[in-house]
Amino acid sequence: MKIKLLAFDLDGTTLMNHCELSPGNRQALLAAADLGVFLVPATGRMLSFLPQVILDLPVRYAITCNGGGVYELESRQAVIQNLIDNETAQRVQQVLDEYDIYIEYYSGGNATTRRDMPSMAKTHFGLPESKWSFVDGKTYALVDDLGIMLQETGLCPEKINLPFLSPEVRRELWDRLEKIGGLQLTSSIADNMEINSRDAHKGGALLGLARYLGLAREELMAIGDNGNDITMLEAAGCSVAVADGAPQALAAAAYITAAHDQDGLAQAIHQFVLP
């Protein structure tokens, strides 16, 4: 059965340096689109942080926030949402308040953080230079207190993002947040933590979008590199991991392609999508 939808992770799979799309990957994606294949970026990023090199492609739908929101890009309307309920978000924030860490809330395709956090990201919070674009490139809604914001607005977030954690804090937080229940904890890179509703994951979002479009599982291809891609790789009829991906992603995929910085995406498209 022909591939009719290609779901592709961004950072570490499709993009280099978090913002660059190689000519080879771009040409392969365009060739797939010319065959009528739906190009669907599937990312932990929020809608408003999709890079322009991806928006310049003929992309109609995007899986964002690890499946917390699936958006039709032209209208910016969510066709699928899997949100953290407000009560659970407040319980998470009560735990996070005990730590001196950088925190982002994603909702409606946008980001909210505490008013003082962006200015302290590079110094006080010690975000490495490789992550600076993840702060500098965002437009935030700023609040004085994240817990009070949750209480006053009733916000149900698509995702709570902790972009940079020490190994010790990450392990401790992971254990504590798992005990709250109702959450999906993943990482797209080794030193971050992404907190979603238990029902929010790329695999469920991919299958939900496929139902919305009337596509069968066998018509879906997914490619990724890390822990938050595993459910998507398990859901797709054709699953591929880049060679430099995390061991758990490599184990979940049926096929291995070249590394992400060696046009592994393009190689996989030529092998499984293009005639």
Salt bridges, closest charged atoms under 4 A:
ASP9 OD1 - LYS202 NZ 3.02
ASP11 OD1 - HIS18 ND1 2.93
ASP11 OD1 - ARG45 NH2 2.77
GLU72 OE2 - ARG60 NE 3.91
GLU98 OE1 - ARG176 NH1 3.00
ASP100 OD2 - HIS124 NE2 2.58
GLU104 OE2 - LYS138 NZ 2.92
ASP116 OD1 - ARG114 NE 2.65
ASP136 OD2 - LYS122 NZ 3.05
ASP144 OD1 - ARG115 NE 2.88
ASP191 OD1 - LYS131 NZ 3.02
GLU194 OE1 - LYS159 NZ 3.14
GLU219 OE2 - LYS4 NZ 2.95
ASP229 OD1 - LYS202 NZ 2.58
ASP244 OD2 - HIS260 ND1 2.58
